[in-house]
Amino acid sequence: MRGIVPPDPETDVSKISYGVVYIPRRNRNRFPANCVEIFDSKEAALKAADPTKKRFAALVSGPSRSSEGLSLYYLIEWLRNAKEITSPTGAE
């Protein structure tokens, strides 16, 4: 994972969490902390996501302090629920 500081196993400073990211487009891999809402489970994050309102479920790492002094979360992967996944032929 290039560009991500791995979590320190001895502290809770930065950890991997499920969250919902508010972002206009899913083309970035780091987000300001005020754009990320953390949830206890994958299911809760998927339920809270609303792509029509630019809120996308993700597995994130953070918060981490950037060199600019911002608190950031880093994308591990975007989460998708069954409604977003289509079959290989494109039929649902």
Secondary structure, DSSP 4 states (H G I P E B T S, - for coil): -TT-PPPPTT-SSSEEEEEEEE-SSS--SEEEGGGEEEESSHHHHHHH-BGGGTEEEEEEEEEEE-TTS-EEEEEEEE---TTT---TTS--
